[in-house]
Amino acid sequence: MPSTKQKNLVIVESPSKAKTIEKYLGRNYHVVASLGHVRDLPKSQMGVDIEHDYEPKYISIRGKGPVIKDLKKEAKKAKRVYLAADPDREGEAIAWHVSHLLGLEDDGKNRVVFNEITKDTVKQAFKSPRSIDMNLVDAQQARRVLDRLVGYSISPILWAKVKKGLSAGRVQSIALKLVIERENDIKKFIPEEYWTIESVFKHDKDKFKANFYGLNGKKAELKDNAQVQEVLGKIDKKKDFNIDKVTKKERKRMPAAPFTTSSLQQEANKRLNFKTRKTMMIAQQLYEGINLGRKEGTVGLITYMRTDSKRISKVAEAEASKFIHEEYGEPFAIVKERKDKNQEGAQDAHEAIRPSSVFRTPASLKEILSRDQFRLYSLIWSRFVASQMTPAVFDTMTVDLSQNGVMFRANGSKIKFEGYRKVYQSTSDTSKKDNILPELNEGDSAKLQKNDPAQHFTQPPARFTEASLVKALEENGVGRPSTYAPTIDTIQRRYYVKLNGKSFEPTELGEIVDNLIQDYFPDIVNIDFTAHLEDELDEIEEGKEDWVKVVDHYYKPFAKELESAEDKIEKVQIKDEPAGMDCDICGAPMVIKMGRYGKFYACSRFPDCRNTKPIVKEIGVVCPKCKKGQVIERKSKKNRIFYGCSRYPDCDFVSWDKPIGRDCPKDGHYLVEKKVKGGRQVICPNGDYEEDIQK
């Protein structure tokens, strides 16, 4: 490292952040990186002294010796040491551990925090350094100690009773429970039949669509074909329908608030197909700094990305207002400040995620950023700018038509003023198109042109995606912005859940672990219990609670459950089931084994014979091409499910969509079930036939 004599030393977590900050602070400062945490609880033992107020036994992290040695060497030379880790509990704890290793004074004013890495913000922060906030450190310490007590107490039981390498934790156990409960709801779901009638009407030369609404002025549901025929029987095809009521309204749609960690993870998953971990990794890069070239150098492009707050600073508001006035004109800029309500239990420690300067448009950075950085920055920038713009205005029209007591309703809308939609449209906005009705008035009449009755079946609740699981954890008050990504990553790595397309399914192993925890450690998977703990951690941070008392309150009942569980839990045998066939290499019987990625066929003579085969799942449909084989579920290299013939390579039938075993009534081609926006449809890949099966 270069000489830093009489220079101020600044310690941050990452090298890219170090580069950005050193450029802003100038020649009197030298900035180095700790590369994250430098001390932690030991991996080889519990590392918590339960008898002495849960005192943690911290050690230097293995492999961090050279980093710690360099930090000490640089600190000795330095005029003054500043600790500039991230502005959250984890960052405060890193600063505290570094301070301890360097022997800095406990009450020294050496802690510097900033919510965005821009020249003015960083320079301003160094004008008012503070002492390390031990309330923040204690809140992080309480979480770390509790998670260690739970994880290192239950995991050995799981190893002994189920399988080596398993783990359990507070938040991951609840995430797993949510996935399993949703799967149980899907299994218990009983589909119900219902029908719709979409009809085409004509008024003068204009045609428009309307849907059956009800009978004799009251809304009615059609549960079977008999009810449909009864309704159609009431309609006199020779008579016109009366237009009874026309309701015209102007509706406003407000823009969404700027992103929090949770809403960013959800939207990036839906729109960009990013996993939560990838979203946070790219957001960290944008926050820590990107080199924009000779003119600006390295600049932090967004504010801190771990936040549950929707508020923004007055400076950011003023800059956004100036940009919107200049770029889009006065009608698009909001006049009064918007007040967005935070999620219940939000810490509100940092403002929402926004660009550090709204004048750095995505278009101006396209050649500099990587493709993924550009896509995520565009999402953050456009959502923030839209949040400071006027609502979108729509003209809506509802028309009620009737004849012989049969009532149809047509709904139309068209955009009158784009407002925020000029910059940003949410996933729900993009699926809605203008439906413009002709000019209709009460007392007019319309002629029925065509009826199109359709049978549907209600669908079970959807499985969790990464986006919806993050939303569920947040809504239940479980975890905090920094925990969502690692939690989802952990339950996948342990093979408690697997991804089928974008949706999570629990594995047999996940169900075994969940049942054990539900039966013997009910508090761990009690959502209210865990959510209350999150509130208490917030109170430790605010100085209202003592961390030792909070840990004690949660650990004591858990310790009793632990004592009881060790004696009562019987060993779970995940036995190798006979596969009912012989190995095609050595002739020994094949068995079904449980592996890291699920069940598979293996030779019973393993390791002498290493023959393995994937288990294929028949869907109960005969191959529509050869009419001899069965259609089976297969997986592509990217883990996407597709369907093929069991007689492959003799039959090359393949389909991404699931054949349903029925032929198209129009052309005799096979029908498939296809996922569409808003549900699923049965369609003919060869023609225009479709059935909507989603309510």
N, C-alpha and C positions, 0 to 999 in steps of 0.2 A: 504493500500500500504506500502511497506517496507520503512524504513528511507532512505532519500537521502541527508543527510547533507553533504555539501561540494562536492556534486556530480553535474555533468552537467546534466540538464534535456533536453531530446529530445522528441518532440511531433510529432507523425505521425498520420495517419488516422485510421489504423486498428491494432487490437491486434496481428495478425499473423506477420505483418510487424514489429511491436514493438519487438517481440521476436527475429526475425532474426537480426535486427540491434543491439539490446543490446548485443547479443552474440559477434558480430564483434568488438564493441567499448570497451568492457571490463569493469572492476570494477569502473572506474571513471565516468561512464555514467549510467543514469537511463532513460529508454525509455517507454513512456506511449502513449495511443491512445486517440484521440479526438472523435473517432467513426464517422468520416465524418465531415460535417458542424456543427458549434456550433451556428451560427447566420444566419438568413434569413429574408426575407420580411414576414410580418404576413399573415396567411391564411385567416383571417376574414375580411380583407380590402385591398384596392389597395396597400397601403404602399409606394406610390411614390408621392412626392410633386411636381406636374407638374408646379406650379407657381414659384417654387424656384429651377430652373436648374435640375429638375427631381431628387431631392435629395431622396435617398432611406431611408426608416425608418426601420432600422434593429432591430430585437428583438432576444433574446435568444430563440432557438427552444424549443418548449414544450417537456418536458421529458428529456432535456439535463442538467437540474439543477444539479444533483449529479455529472455528468462528469465535468461540469464547476467548481464546488466547489472543486473537487479533483485536477483539473489542477492548480487552484489558490493556493491551499495548497502546492502542490509540487513545484510550481514556487517560492514561498516564501523561501523555504528551499534551493533551488538550487544555486550553484555557478554561473551558467550561463544557459540561456535557448536557445535551438536551435529549429527551426521550420523546420521539414523535410517532409512536405506533398508532394504529387505527383508532378512531374516536368511539370505541364501544367497550363493553366489559372485557372482551378477549384482548383488545389492544391495551387496556389499562393493566391487565394481568401480565402481559408481555413486558410492558414498561417496568412494572414492579419487580419481576424476576430479573430483568437486566440490571436494574438499580441495585438489587441485592448482590448480584455477582460482582458488580463493579465497586461495591462498598460506598455508594452515594448516600448522602444524608436523607433520612426518611422524610423530613419536612422541607427539603430543598426545592426551590421553585424551578424545576427542570422538566416539567411535563408540558408538552405543546400539542394542541389538538386543532384540527381544521376539518371542515366538512367537504371542502373541495380543494383540489391541488391546482390553484391558480396563483400567479405572482402576488397579487394584492392580498389575497386571503392568507397565504403562507407568511408573507412579511408581517401582516397584522398580528397573526397568532404568536410570532416570536417576540412581539412587544409586550405580551402579557402572559408569560409562562406561569403555571400553577404547580402546586404540590400534587403528588399522586393521590387520586381519590380512592381511599381504602374502602369506601362503601361499594364502589364498582368492583374492586378487586375481590372483596368478600362475597359479592353476588356471584361472580364467576367461580370462586373457590367453592362455594356451597353447591353449585351445579356440578362441578367436577367431582367433588367428594361424594355427593349422593349418587351420581352416575357410576362412580367406581364401586361404591358399596353394593349397589344393586347388581351391576354387571359382573363383578368378581365374586359375588355370592351365588347368583343363579347359574352362571355359565358352567362352573365345575359340575353342578348337579345335572345340567343338560348333557355334558360330556359323558358323565358316568351312566346316565339313564337312557340317553337317546343316541347321540353320535358325537364324535370328536369335532372340534372346530365351531360348535354352535355358540351363540351369544344371546343375551337378552338385555334390554335397556328400557328405560321409562318411555321415551318417545317412540322408539322403534316398535315396542310391543303394542302401543296403541295404534300406530300406523298399520301394523299387521292385523290387528283386531278389526279395524275399519274395513280392510280389504275382504276379510273372511266373512264379516257380517253382511256385506254387500253381496257376496257370492251366495250366501245362504238365502238372502231375499230373492235372488234370481232363481234359485232352485225351487223355492216355495211358490213362485209366481204362477198363477193360473190365467192363461190368456182369455180374454172375453171378446166375443164377436161384436162388431158394430158396423153400421153402413152409413155412407154419405150419398147424397144425390147432388152432383154438380150439373147445372143446366146452362144452356146458351139461350139468351133472349135477344130480340131485335126490336129497336125503337127507331122508327123512320129507317134510315140506311145504316144505323150504327148497331153493331153487335156487342154484347157484354156478357160476362159470366156471373152467375149467382148460385148460392148454395141453399139447399133445403134448411129452413130454420125451425118451423114448428107448425102446429095446427091450432086454428081458432084463436090466434093472437098469443099463444103460449109456446115457449120453446119446447121441443120434443126430441128425444133420441130415438134412433132407429136401431133396434137390437138384432133384427134378423130380416131375411128376404121377404117374409110374409108381411111384415110391417111396411117394407118398401113398396110392395105391390099394392097394399091397401092405400098408401098415399098416392101412388101413380093412378090408381083407379078412380080417385076423387077428381083428377084433373080432366077438364074438358079441352081437348086439343084444338077444338074449333073456336074457343073463346079466348080473348086476350086476358092477360093479367093486369090488374089495376096497380098503379104505383101509389101506395097509400101514404108513404112517408119518405121525405128526403131530408137528411140531416147533414148540414155542412158546418165544419168547424176548422179553426186554425189551431194546430197543435205545435208545441215547441218541444224539442228534444235537447236536453242539456249535455254538454261534453263530459266525459269521464274525468275524474281527478287525475293528477300526475301519478306515476307509478310508485307503489310501495314495493318492497322485496317480493312479497307474495303475489301481487297483481302482475309484476314484471315476469316472474317465473311462469305464471299461468298463461299470459298472453304470448310469451316467447315460445312456449310449448305448443299452443294452438296455431299460431301464425307462422312460426319459423321452424317448427318441429325440433326445437332445442330441448334437450334434457335439462333438468334444473341445475345439475352440476356444471354443464357447459355454459348456461346462461350466466351463472355467478363467476365463472372463470373469465369470460369475455368482459363482463361488467367490471371486474377487478382491473383488467388491462386498461379499459377506458378511463377508470378512476385514477389509476396510478400514473398514467401519462403516455401519450403517443407522440413520436417525433414528427412534427408538422413541417420540417424543413428549415432552411437557413433563417427565414424571416421570424418565425415564432419559436423554433426549437421544440423541446418536449413539453407538452401541455396536458394536464388532466382534463378530459373532455366531459366527464359527468361528476355529479356530487356522489357522496358516499352511498354505496348500493345495499347496505344492510340497515333497513329502516322500516318502521311500521306507521310512519306519519305521512299525512297527505298535505301538510302545510308547506308553503314556500316563503322565502325571504322577500322583504319589501323591495330589495335591490333587483331580485330576479323578476318580480312582478313588473317593475318599472321598465326593465330592459325588454321584457316580452311585449309590453304595451307599445313601446317605441318601434320594435321590429314589425309588429302586426299593422300599425298605422302606416309605416313606410311600405310594407310589402303588399298588403291586401286592402288597405283603406280603412277609414274610421268605422264604417258599418260592421266590420268584423271584430272590433276590439271591445271587450267588456268594459262597462262604465264603472260598475261598483265591484269591489273585491268579493271573490267567492269564498264561502266558508264551508269547507268539506269536513264532515264528521269522521273522526278516526274510528277504526274497529275498536270494540269494547276491550279494555285491557291493554291498549297500545301504550308503549313507553313514551313515544313522541320525543325521543332524544335527539333526532336529526330530522331535517326537513325531507320532503319527498325526493325521489330520484329525478334529476333534471339535468339538462346540459349546463355546463359551467358558463357558457356564453351562447345565447340563442342565435347570435350572429354567425356562429360556426355551423352553417347549414350542412346537412348530409351531402348535398350535391358538391359543396366546396371541398369535402374530405374524401370523396369517392376514390380518387386515385391514390390516396395515402393509406387508407384503412384496408385491412384484409376483407374478404367478402363477408365473413361472419361478423366482424367488428362493425362494418358498414350497416349490415342489416339490423343489428341490435341498437346501434346508435340512432339509426333512422326511426326505429320504434320509440325509443325514449324521447328523442327530440320532437317528433310529431305529436306524441301524446301530451307532452308538456305544453307545446305551443297551442294545441287545440283546447287545452284546459283553460287558457286565458282568452278564448274567443267567444263570440256570441252563440246562442243556441241555433240549431237548424230549425227552420219553420216549414211545416207541411200543411197543405190544404187537404182535409180528409172529407170523404163523402160516404154516407151510409144510406142505402136505398132498400126499402121494404116493399115487396110485391106480393099480391095475394090473388087467389081465385078459388072459389068454393071452400074457403077455410084453410087452404094449403098456402103456407107462407114461405117465401124465399127471401134471402138477404144478400145484397151485393155490397162489398166494401172496396172503396177506391182511395188512393192517396197519390199526391204528387208533391214534389219538393218545390217550395215557394222561394226559400232563401237558404243557401248552402250553410252559412255560418261556419262552425268548426269543421264540418265535413269537407271543406275545401282542403284541409290539411290532414285529417285523420278520421278513419272510419273503423269502429270496433268490429269484431267478428260478427256480431248480431246485425250491425248496420249493412255490412257488405252482402248479407244474404237476402236483404229486402230490396225489391225493385219497385219502381213506380207502377201502380195499377190504375190507369186513368179511365174513369167511367165517362160516357157521353153526357151531355147536358140533359138532365132529367128533372122533371117537376112533379109535385104532387098533383094527382088528377090525371096525369098522362097514362097511357097504356103501353104494354109491351107484349110482343108475340113470342110464345115459347117455340124455340127452334129444335132443341135436342135435349134429352135427358141422359145422364151418364151415371147410373148407380154403381157404387163400388163397395166391395166387402173389405173390411179391415179387421185386424186383431190387435188388441192392446199388447204392448211390449213390456218386458220386465225392466227394472231400473238398469241403467248402463253401468258397466264395470268402471272402476276408477282409472283415470289416466293420471299421468304425473300432475297435470294441471288441476284436475278435480280433487286429487288427494291432498295437494298443498292447500287448496281452498278449504277442504274439510278439516284439516289440522288447525288452520287459522280460525275457522268458525267455532271450533270446539275449545279454543284457547290453549291448545297443546303445542309446545315448542315456541320458538321465536324466530325472527328472520334468518338468523345464522344457522338454525338447526334443520330447516326443511330439506335442503339438498343432501347433507350427509345421512339423514335418517332414511330417505328414499334409496340412496345408494346402498346403505347397509342391508336393508331387507332383501335387496336383489342379490348382493354378493353372498349372503348366507343361504341363498336359494329358498327363502321363505315365500317369495312371490316370484312369478315369471311374467314377462311381457308377451302378450299375444297380440301382435300388431302394436297398437299404442296402449292397450288396456292391460291392467294387472289382474292376474289370476293367482290365487293362493296355491302353493304346492302341497303335497301330502305332508312333507316335512314341516312346512309352515303351520299346517293345521294341528299336527302333533304338538309342536312347541306352544302354540296358542292355547290348546286345551290344558296343557300342564300349567301354564301361567295363570289361566282363568281359574283352575281348580285350587291351586296352592298359593298363588300370590295375587289375590283379587284386587288389591289396592294398586298394583302396578298397571293394570289395564282398566282401572276406574277413571274414566275421562274427567269427571268432576274433581276427583282427588288430585290428578296430575295438573289440571288447569289451575287449581287453587295453589299448588306449589309454585307455578309460574308467577302468580300474583305475589306470593311471598318473596320470591327472588327479586321481583321489582321493588318490594318494600325494603329489602336489604340494601338495594342500590340507592334508595332514597334516604337511608339512615333511620328507617322506622322499625327495623327488625334486626335482631342479633343472629348472625349466620349460624352459630353453633346451636342455638335453641331451635332454629328451623330444621336443621339437619337431624337433631335429636328427636324432634316431634315426628318426623317421617321415618326415621330409621328404627325406632323402638318397636312399633307394631310389625314392621317388616322382619325384624330379627326373630320375633315369635313365630311368624309364618315360616321362616327359614328353618328353625329348629324342628317344627312339626313336619315340614316337607321332606327333609332328609330321611326321616324314618318311614314316611307313608308312601312316597313315590316308588312305584315298582318299575323295574327296568322295561323300557319299551323296546320290543324286538322288531326291528325292521328286517324281516326275514327275506331271504331270497326265495321267490315263488317259482315253482316249476313252470317252464314256458310251454311245455307240451310239444316240444320238437327237439331234434338232435342237432348237434353241431355239424355243419357241413364240411368241417376241416378234419376233426378227429373222431366224430361219431358219439361223443359223450353228450349227456342231456344238457340242454340249454336252460338257464335260469333267468329270472327277471331281477335286476339289481337296481338299487337307488343310487344315482350318481349326483354330481354337482349340478348337472343340467336336467335332472329328472330321471325317469326310469328308462332302462335299455336292456336288451338281451345280451347275455354274456355266457361263455362256456363255463360249465361247472368245474372244469379242470384248471381254471385260472390259478396260479400264473403260468402253469405249463403250457396251456393253450390260451392265447389272448384274443380269440375270435369274439367280436362284438357286432351287434346289429341294432339299428334304431327300431323302436316300437312304432308301428304305424296304426293309425286309428281309422277304422271303417266308419263311414257316415250312414250306412244302410241304404245306399243308392247304387243301382247297377250302372256300369259305365255306359253313358249314352252313345259312345262311338262304336265299341266292339260288341256290346250287349252280353259280354261273358264275364269280364272282371268286375270287381267292386271298386267304387270310388273311395280313395283313401286320402287322409289329411297328411300333407307333407310340409316340410319347412325349407325355405330357401336359405342361402348362405347368410342373408341378413336377418334370419329368424322370422321372416314373414310367412304366414301360412298360405299354402296353395293346395289345389286338389288335382289328383292324377289317378290313372288307372293302375290297379294292383298288378296287371299283366305287363307293365312296362319292363323291357323295351319292345315287347311284341305289340303293344298298343301304346300310341304316343299321346293319348288324350291328356290335356292339361288345362286348368282354368284357375284364375285368381279368385273367382266368385264361386260360391258353394252351389252345386247342382241340387235341385230339390226332388228329383224323381218324377216330375210331371212334364208333359210336353205342352208347347205353346198352342192354344186353341186356334191361332190364326195360320201358322205355317208348319206346325208339327216339330219345330226345333226344340231342344231341351231348354227348360227354364232354370234360372239361377237366382239365388238370394243375394242382393247387392246392398252395401251400405251407401246411403245417400245422406245429404244434409237433413237433419231433423229426424232420421230414423232408418228404416230398411225397406227395400222394395223387392218384389219378385218381378224380374224382367226377362225378356227374350233377347239374348245377345245378338240375334239375327234380324230383329225387326223392331216395331214400335210398341209392342205389347208391354204393359206394366200393371202391377197391382201394388198399391200402397199398403204396407202392413204395420204402419206406425201410427199410434194415436198421439 
